Structures are given as structure tokens and as C-alpha cells.
Amino acid sequence: MRGDRYCEVLLITMNAGSATGEVWNTYPLNDCPQATWETLDAKALAAENNVPIAKLNGPRYWLMNSVEKVGGVADLPKKDFGGLEMYRQATVDIGSLLEAAKPYVLHQVNRSAAFTFDAGQRVYELTSTDGTVFVMQTYSVQIDPTLTEAQLTDLGARLALPEGWTYTSKILDAPLKVATGTTAAHVLQDELGNSYSELTAG
């Protein structure tokens, strides 16, 4: 799974000024071929799906080694978006769209999944001023199409982190699990669109 490419479409609805997104994901149905992805039109997808906003998110690459999806994927809703089949994998509480556009803003994601990073693998982490650690779960080539995993070790030099935050990387001595199978995940993105999950117990 690590290094596999995917894309997402977020179907966003509004309620009293607060946004919620359905997250539709190409994984593991296809690897989001670039030629097809480039034909997708967000406004057209929004109209087709009767939502005010559709957001294209990707292409992205997984950094975990495995995912345990509660209930598996067989019963997940599936839909075609402009020739790309996708599963509805999660919902995200976006809140204010203005705030959501900023990096390092925390969002709650209901994804019913646990991510595992294997021992011996390199991970990339943000640590906030209060000591909370976030591990990079996926990196994005939507903003910087030239970004590769090899560049992530030293990515901190490119990031305008909040005051007191740090970016580090390390090789895992033991497996690392982000256990959000039955609890909501807390996720943020940096200014390049790379996504990080708050580390959880277990």
C-alpha cells in the first residue's frame, strides 16, 4: 500500500455556515490515471451530485503500510466520477470554509479505519507546542507536482510551521498504529497539502 497513488472527490454540504464533506476515494479501485483525473470538473461534479461544492483532492500517495477498515470495503457505497470509480471512505467536519483553507487547522474525520506503519519504515512527524504528535499519512502532488517521498525527510525546511512546532523524521523501531477504527481521527494538512493524523493510543 505504501507508495500507492490515489485521488479523492469531496462532496461538500453546508448547514448554518458549517461545511461537511463526504470523502470519495479511488483506492483500491484504481490508481487515478492522470489523463482521466485532469478531465474532472469540480463544478460539474457538484451539479451532478446535487451539492453546492465539490473539491478535487489529489493526486496523493499513501505512507502507511496497511489499513484495517471496519467492516471492510465490500459494502461501501461506490460511485463513478468522470470515469474514476470511487468508494465513499469517510466524512469530514470541515467547519468554516475560510478556516479550512488554511494549513495546520485540525479537522475531525470519521473514517472507521486504523493505519499501521511497519517497523523499519521511515515516518514524518509534526509536533505541536503542547507535545501532540501528528504522523504524515499521505503526501500530495497537487500543489507541487515534483514532490517525491525522497524529499520528505528534509521537508521541514520548506514549511512555515506554527510557532513552536517542529518537523522530524525517523525510522520506526516498532510498528506504529493510528487507531481510529471506532473513534474519530484528527487530521491536518501543511501548506503543500500533505495530510497528518494525530497519534492515538493503541
C-alpha positions as protocol buffer text, in pm:
chain_id: "A"
residue {
  index: 1
  type: MET
  ca { x: 0 y: 0 z: 0 }
}
residue {
  index: 2
  type: ARG
  ca { x: 281 y: 242 z: 84 }
}
residue {
  index: 3
  type: GLY
  ca { x: 359 y: 447 z: -224 }
}
residue {
  index: 4
  type: ASP
  ca { x: 27 y: 370 z: -393 }
}
residue {
  index: 5
  type: ARG
  ca { x: -135 y: 661 z: -572 }
}
residue {
  index: 6
  type: TYR
  ca { x: -498 y: 770 z: -529 }
}
residue {
  index: 7
  type: CYS
  ca { x: -731 y: 1069 z: -564 }
}
residue {
  index: 8
  type: GLU
  ca { x: -1037 y: 1195 z: -382 }
}
residue {
  index: 9
  type: VAL
  ca { x: -1351 y: 1393 z: -452 }
}
residue {
  index: 10
  type: LEU
  ca { x: -1512 y: 1571 z: -158 }
}
residue {
  index: 11
  type: LEU
  ca { x: -1884 y: 1640 z: -189 }
}
residue {
  index: 12
  type: ILE
  ca { x: -1945 y: 1933 z: 44 }
}
residue {
  index: 13
  type: THR
  ca { x: -2274 y: 2038 z: 201 }
}
residue {
  index: 14
  type: MET
  ca { x: -2346 y: 2339 z: 422 }
}
residue {
  index: 15
  type: ASN
  ca { x: -2552 y: 2366 z: 740 }
}
residue {
  index: 16
  type: ALA
  ca { x: -2577 y: 2701 z: 921 }
}
residue {
  index: 17
  type: GLY
  ca { x: -2247 y: 2812 z: 769 }
}
residue {
  index: 18
  type: SER
  ca { x: -2061 y: 2495 z: 865 }
}
residue {
  index: 19
  type: ALA
  ca { x: -1936 y: 2258 z: 596 }
}
residue {
  index: 20
  type: THR
  ca { x: -1930 y: 1877 z: 597 }
}
residue {
  index: 21
  type: GLY
  ca { x: -1764 y: 1668 z: 328 }
}
residue {
  index: 22
  type: GLU
  ca { x: -1828 y: 1318 z: 200 }
}
residue {
  index: 23
  type: VAL
  ca { x: -1488 y: 1177 z: 105 }
}
residue {
  index: 24
  type: TRP
  ca { x: -1488 y: 959 z: -207 }
}
residue {
  index: 25
  type: ASN
  ca { x: -1159 y: 778 z: -276 }
}
residue {
  index: 26
  type: THR
  ca { x: -1024 y: 583 z: -575 }
}
residue {
  index: 27
  type: TYR
  ca { x: -829 y: 339 z: -354 }
}
residue {
  index: 28
  type: PRO
  ca { x: -821 y: 40 z: -405 }
}
residue {
  index: 29
  type: LEU
  ca { x: -1032 y: 55 z: -721 }
}
residue {
  index: 30
  type: ASN
  ca { x: -775 y: 233 z: -941 }
}
residue {
  index: 31
  type: ASP
  ca { x: -461 y: 448 z: -921 }
}
residue {
  index: 32
  type: CYS
  ca { x: -626 y: 765 z: -1051 }
}
residue {
  index: 33
  type: PRO
  ca { x: -474 y: 785 z: -1403 }
}
residue {
  index: 34
  type: GLN
  ca { x: -358 y: 1141 z: -1463 }
}
residue {
  index: 35
  type: ALA
  ca { x: -523 y: 1169 z: -1804 }
}
residue {
  index: 36
  type: THR
  ca { x: -863 y: 1088 z: -1654 }
}
residue {
  index: 37
  type: TRP
  ca { x: -811 y: 1296 z: -1339 }
}
residue {
  index: 38
  type: GLU
  ca { x: -734 y: 1606 z: -1548 }
}
residue {
  index: 39
  type: THR
  ca { x: -1075 y: 1584 z: -1716 }
}
residue {
  index: 40
  type: LEU
  ca { x: -1271 y: 1612 z: -1391 }
}
residue {
  index: 41
  type: ASP
  ca { x: -1456 y: 1940 z: -1341 }
}
residue {
  index: 42
  type: ALA
  ca { x: -1544 y: 2029 z: -983 }
}
residue {
  index: 43
  type: LYS
  ca { x: -1843 y: 2249 z: -1072 }
}
residue {
  index: 44
  type: ALA
  ca { x: -1989 y: 1980 z: -1297 }
}
residue {
  index: 45
  type: LEU
  ca { x: -1942 y: 1715 z: -1028 }
}
residue {
  index: 46
  type: ALA
  ca { x: -2116 y: 1936 z: -773 }
}
residue {
  index: 47
  type: ALA
  ca { x: -2414 y: 1982 z: -1004 }
}
residue {
  index: 48
  type: GLU
  ca { x: -2430 y: 1610 z: -1086 }
}
residue {
  index: 49
  type: ASN
  ca { x: -2432 y: 1520 z: -717 }
}
residue {
  index: 50
  type: ASN
  ca { x: -2670 y: 1796 z: -602 }
}
residue {
  index: 51
  type: VAL
  ca { x: -2424 y: 1960 z: -364 }
}
residue {
  index: 52
  type: PRO
  ca { x: -2307 y: 2324 z: -357 }
}
residue {
  index: 53
  type: ILE
  ca { x: -1937 y: 2239 z: -372 }
}
residue {
  index: 54
  type: ALA
  ca { x: -1719 y: 1954 z: -497 }
}
residue {
  index: 55
  type: LYS
  ca { x: -1347 y: 1960 z: -425 }
}
residue {
  index: 56
  type: LEU
  ca { x: -1079 y: 1766 z: -612 }
}
residue {
  index: 57
  type: ASN
  ca { x: -812 y: 1635 z: -375 }
}
residue {
  index: 58
  type: GLY
  ca { x: -507 y: 1473 z: -531 }
}
residue {
  index: 59
  type: PRO
  ca { x: -319 y: 1301 z: -666 }
}
residue {
  index: 60
  type: ARG
  ca { x: -187 y: 1172 z: -334 }
}
residue {
  index: 61
  type: TYR
  ca { x: 36 y: 885 z: -217 }
}
residue {
  index: 62
  type: TRP
  ca { x: -11 y: 664 z: 90 }
}
residue {
  index: 63
  type: LEU
  ca { x: 266 y: 645 z: 350 }
}
residue {
  index: 64
  type: MET
  ca { x: 121 y: 380 z: 582 }
}
residue {
  index: 65
  type: ASN
  ca { x: 179 y: 12 z: 506 }
}
residue {
  index: 66
  type: SER
  ca { x: -169 y: -120 z: 576 }
}
residue {
  index: 67
  type: VAL
  ca { x: -523 y: -14 z: 662 }
}
residue {
  index: 68
  type: GLU
  ca { x: -783 y: -204 z: 861 }
}
residue {
  index: 69
  type: LYS
  ca { x: -1126 y: -83 z: 755 }
}
residue {
  index: 70
  type: VAL
  ca { x: -1405 y: -162 z: 999 }
}
residue {
  index: 71
  type: GLY
  ca { x: -1648 y: -382 z: 806 }
}
residue {
  index: 72
  type: GLY
  ca { x: -1417 y: -398 z: 504 }
}
residue {
  index: 73
  type: VAL
  ca { x: -1489 y: -226 z: 173 }
}
residue {
  index: 74
  type: ALA
  ca { x: -1736 y: -470 z: 17 }
}
residue {
  index: 75
  type: ASP
  ca { x: -2040 y: -282 z: 149 }
}
residue {
  index: 76
  type: LEU
  ca { x: -1911 y: 71 z: 94 }
}
residue {
  index: 77
  type: PRO
  ca { x: -2112 y: 291 z: -145 }
}
residue {
  index: 78
  type: LYS
  ca { x: -1941 y: 314 z: -485 }
}
residue {
  index: 79
  type: LYS
  ca { x: -1979 y: 583 z: -748 }
}
residue {
  index: 80
  type: ASP
  ca { x: -1827 y: 686 z: -1081 }
}
residue {
  index: 81
  type: PHE
  ca { x: -1681 y: 1035 z: -1103 }
}
residue {
  index: 82
  type: GLY
  ca { x: -1595 y: 1121 z: -1462 }
}
residue {
  index: 83
  type: GLY
  ca { x: -1466 y: 772 z: -1536 }
}
residue {
  index: 84
  type: LEU
  ca { x: -1299 y: 714 z: -1198 }
}
residue {
  index: 85
  type: GLU
  ca { x: -1468 y: 466 z: -967 }
}
residue {
  index: 86
  type: MET
  ca { x: -1453 y: 565 z: -601 }
}
residue {
  index: 87
  type: TYR
  ca { x: -1565 y: 434 z: -264 }
}
residue {
  index: 88
  type: ARG
  ca { x: -1719 y: 661 z: -1 }
}
residue {
  index: 89
  type: GLN
  ca { x: -1448 y: 615 z: 261 }
}
residue {
  index: 90
  type: ALA
  ca { x: -1513 y: 887 z: 520 }
}
residue {
  index: 91
  type: THR
  ca { x: -1686 y: 1205 z: 625 }
}
residue {
  index: 92
  type: VAL
  ca { x: -1502 y: 1513 z: 745 }
}
residue {
  index: 93
  type: ASP
  ca { x: -1622 y: 1802 z: 960 }
}
residue {
  index: 94
  type: ILE
  ca { x: -1483 y: 2098 z: 767 }
}
residue {
  index: 95
  type: GLY
  ca { x: -1645 y: 2383 z: 958 }
}
residue {
  index: 96
  type: SER
  ca { x: -1570 y: 2728 z: 819 }
}
residue {
  index: 97
  type: LEU
  ca { x: -1454 y: 2707 z: 457 }
}
residue {
  index: 98
  type: LEU
  ca { x: -1235 y: 3013 z: 514 }
}
residue {
  index: 99
  type: GLU
  ca { x: -1059 y: 2848 z: 808 }
}
residue {
  index: 100
  type: ALA
  ca { x: -1041 y: 2513 z: 629 }
}
residue {
  index: 101
  type: ALA
  ca { x: -836 y: 2670 z: 351 }
}
residue {
  index: 102
  type: LYS
  ca { x: -557 y: 2746 z: 599 }
}
residue {
  index: 103
  type: PRO
  ca { x: -279 y: 2496 z: 681 }
}
residue {
  index: 104
  type: TYR
  ca { x: -236 y: 2340 z: 1026 }
}
residue {
  index: 105
  type: VAL
  ca { x: -609 y: 2358 z: 1105 }
}
residue {
  index: 106
  type: LEU
  ca { x: -738 y: 2043 z: 1276 }
}
residue {
  index: 107
  type: HIS
  ca { x: -1039 y: 1858 z: 1134 }
}
residue {
  index: 108
  type: GLN
  ca { x: -1236 y: 1562 z: 1266 }
}
residue {
  index: 109
  type: VAL
  ca { x: -1262 y: 1272 z: 1019 }
}
residue {
  index: 110
  type: ASN
  ca { x: -1492 y: 974 z: 1065 }
}
residue {
  index: 111
  type: ARG
  ca { x: -1318 y: 705 z: 860 }
}
residue {
  index: 112
  type: SER
  ca { x: -1365 y: 382 z: 1062 }
}
residue {
  index: 113
  type: ALA
  ca { x: -1010 y: 272 z: 986 }
}
residue {
  index: 114
  type: ALA
  ca { x: -680 y: 201 z: 1158 }
}
residue {
  index: 115
  type: PHE
  ca { x: -349 y: 280 z: 986 }
}
residue {
  index: 116
  type: THR
  ca { x: -29 y: 84 z: 1052 }
}
residue {
  index: 117
  type: PHE
  ca { x: 326 y: 193 z: 971 }
}
residue {
  index: 118
  type: ASP
  ca { x: 561 y: -107 z: 979 }
}
residue {
  index: 119
  type: ALA
  ca { x: 881 y: -134 z: 1180 }
}
residue {
  index: 120
  type: GLY
  ca { x: 1182 y: -33 z: 973 }
}
residue {
  index: 121
  type: GLN
  ca { x: 984 y: 227 z: 776 }
}
residue {
  index: 122
  type: ARG
  ca { x: 1054 y: 598 z: 783 }
}
residue {
  index: 123
  type: VAL
  ca { x: 783 y: 826 z: 917 }
}
residue {
  index: 124
  type: TYR
  ca { x: 746 y: 1203 z: 906 }
}
residue {
  index: 125
  type: GLU
  ca { x: 603 y: 1380 z: 1209 }
}
residue {
  index: 126
  type: LEU
  ca { x: 484 y: 1720 z: 1326 }
}
residue {
  index: 127
  type: THR
  ca { x: 497 y: 1801 z: 1696 }
}
residue {
  index: 128
  type: SER
  ca { x: 290 y: 2092 z: 1827 }
}
residue {
  index: 129
  type: THR
  ca { x: 383 y: 2322 z: 2112 }
}
residue {
  index: 130
  type: ASP
  ca { x: 185 y: 2110 z: 2360 }
}
residue {
  index: 131
  type: GLY
  ca { x: 365 y: 1792 z: 2254 }
}
residue {
  index: 132
  type: THR
  ca { x: 89 y: 1647 z: 2037 }
}
residue {
  index: 133
  type: VAL
  ca { x: 240 y: 1438 z: 1756 }
}
residue {
  index: 134
  type: PHE
  ca { x: 94 y: 1408 z: 1407 }
}
residue {
  index: 135
  type: VAL
  ca { x: 226 y: 1148 z: 1161 }
}
residue {
  index: 136
  type: MET
  ca { x: 213 y: 1211 z: 786 }
}
residue {
  index: 137
  type: GLN
  ca { x: -35 y: 965 z: 638 }
}
residue {
  index: 138
  type: THR
  ca { x: -26 y: 1079 z: 276 }
}
residue {
  index: 139
  type: TYR
  ca { x: 171 y: 1324 z: 68 }
}
residue {
  index: 140
  type: SER
  ca { x: 22 y: 1531 z: -212 }
}
residue {
  index: 141
  type: VAL
  ca { x: 148 y: 1630 z: -557 }
}
residue {
  index: 142
  type: GLN
  ca { x: -147 y: 1861 z: -624 }
}
residue {
  index: 143
  type: ILE
  ca { x: 38 y: 2179 z: -522 }
}
residue {
  index: 144
  type: ASP
  ca { x: 393 y: 2065 z: -601 }
}
residue {
  index: 145
  type: PRO
  ca { x: 380 y: 1801 z: -878 }
}
residue {
  index: 146
  type: THR
  ca { x: 754 y: 1736 z: -837 }
}
residue {
  index: 147
  type: LEU
  ca { x: 732 y: 1628 z: -472 }
}
residue {
  index: 148
  type: THR
  ca { x: 859 y: 1274 z: -402 }
}
residue {
  index: 149
  type: GLU
  ca { x: 885 y: 1068 z: -87 }
}
residue {
  index: 150
  type: ALA
  ca { x: 1263 y: 1104 z: -100 }
}
residue {
  index: 151
  type: GLN
  ca { x: 1219 y: 1477 z: -38 }
}
residue {
  index: 152
  type: LEU
  ca { x: 1005 y: 1432 z: 273 }
}
residue {
  index: 153
  type: THR
  ca { x: 1295 y: 1369 z: 513 }
}
residue {
  index: 154
  type: ASP
  ca { x: 1406 y: 1732 z: 482 }
}
residue {
  index: 155
  type: LEU
  ca { x: 1065 y: 1883 z: 409 }
}
residue {
  index: 156
  type: GLY
  ca { x: 1065 y: 2083 z: 732 }
}
residue {
  index: 157
  type: ALA
  ca { x: 1293 y: 2340 z: 572 }
}
residue {
  index: 158
  type: ARG
  ca { x: 1016 y: 2423 z: 324 }
}
residue {
  index: 159
  type: LEU
  ca { x: 732 y: 2453 z: 574 }
}
residue {
  index: 160
  type: ALA
  ca { x: 619 y: 2768 z: 754 }
}
residue {
  index: 161
  type: LEU
  ca { x: 527 y: 2584 z: 1073 }
}
residue {
  index: 162
  type: PRO
  ca { x: 325 y: 2745 z: 1351 }
}
residue {
  index: 163
  type: GLU
  ca { x: 550 y: 2899 z: 1616 }
}
residue {
  index: 164
  type: GLY
  ca { x: 696 y: 2631 z: 1841 }
}
residue {
  index: 165
  type: TRP
  ca { x: 608 y: 2339 z: 1611 }
}
residue {
  index: 166
  type: THR
  ca { x: 873 y: 2100 z: 1477 }
}
residue {
  index: 167
  type: TYR
  ca { x: 903 y: 1864 z: 1180 }
}
residue {
  index: 168
  type: THR
  ca { x: 1112 y: 1548 z: 1216 }
}
residue {
  index: 169
  type: SER
  ca { x: 1155 y: 1209 z: 1054 }
}
residue {
  index: 170
  type: LYS
  ca { x: 1272 y: 877 z: 1194 }
}
residue {
  index: 171
  type: ILE
  ca { x: 1296 y: 505 z: 1125 }
}
residue {
  index: 172
  type: LEU
  ca { x: 1048 y: 306 z: 1332 }
}
residue {
  index: 173
  type: ASP
  ca { x: 1186 y: 51 z: 1578 }
}
residue {
  index: 174
  type: ALA
  ca { x: 837 y: -99 z: 1620 }
}
residue {
  index: 175
  type: PRO
  ca { x: 509 y: -79 z: 1427 }
}
residue {
  index: 176
  type: LEU
  ca { x: 315 y: 246 z: 1468 }
}
residue {
  index: 177
  type: LYS
  ca { x: -63 y: 231 z: 1464 }
}
residue {
  index: 178
  type: VAL
  ca { x: -311 y: 516 z: 1430 }
}
residue {
  index: 179
  type: ALA
  ca { x: -616 y: 354 z: 1586 }
}
residue {
  index: 180
  type: THR
  ca { x: -922 y: 535 z: 1453 }
}
residue {
  index: 181
  type: GLY
  ca { x: -1140 y: 236 z: 1374 }
}
residue {
  index: 182
  type: THR
  ca { x: -1402 y: 324 z: 1634 }
}
residue {
  index: 183
  type: THR
  ca { x: -1308 y: 684 z: 1716 }
}
residue {
  index: 184
  type: ALA
  ca { x: -1279 y: 996 z: 1502 }
}
residue {
  index: 185
  type: ALA
  ca { x: -941 y: 1085 z: 1356 }
}
residue {
  index: 186
  type: HIS
  ca { x: -791 y: 1431 z: 1400 }
}
residue {
  index: 187
  type: VAL
  ca { x: -626 y: 1535 z: 1075 }
}
residue {
  index: 188
  type: LEU
  ca { x: -448 y: 1845 z: 947 }
}
residue {
  index: 189
  type: GLN
  ca { x: -260 y: 1948 z: 633 }
}
residue {
  index: 190
  type: ASP
  ca { x: 54 y: 2152 z: 575 }
}
residue {
  index: 191
  type: GLU
  ca { x: 75 y: 2422 z: 309 }
}
residue {
  index: 192
  type: LEU
  ca { x: 173 y: 2166 z: 44 }
}
residue {
  index: 193
  type: GLY
  ca { x: -142 y: 1963 z: 111 }
}
residue {
  index: 194
  type: ASN
  ca { x: 31 y: 1674 z: 287 }
}
residue {
  index: 195
  type: SER
  ca { x: -200 y: 1514 z: 547 }
}
residue {
  index: 196
  type: TYR
  ca { x: -113 y: 1419 z: 906 }
}
residue {
  index: 197
  type: SER
  ca { x: -307 y: 1219 z: 1166 }
}
residue {
  index: 198
  type: GLU
  ca { x: -282 y: 1281 z: 1538 }
}
residue {
  index: 199
  type: LEU
  ca { x: -124 y: 982 z: 1709 }
}
residue {
  index: 200
  type: THR
  ca { x: -364 y: 784 z: 1924 }
}
residue {
  index: 201
  type: ALA
  ca { x: -324 y: 530 z: 2199 }
}
residue {
  index: 202
  type: GLY
  ca { x: -320 y: 170 z: 2079 }
}
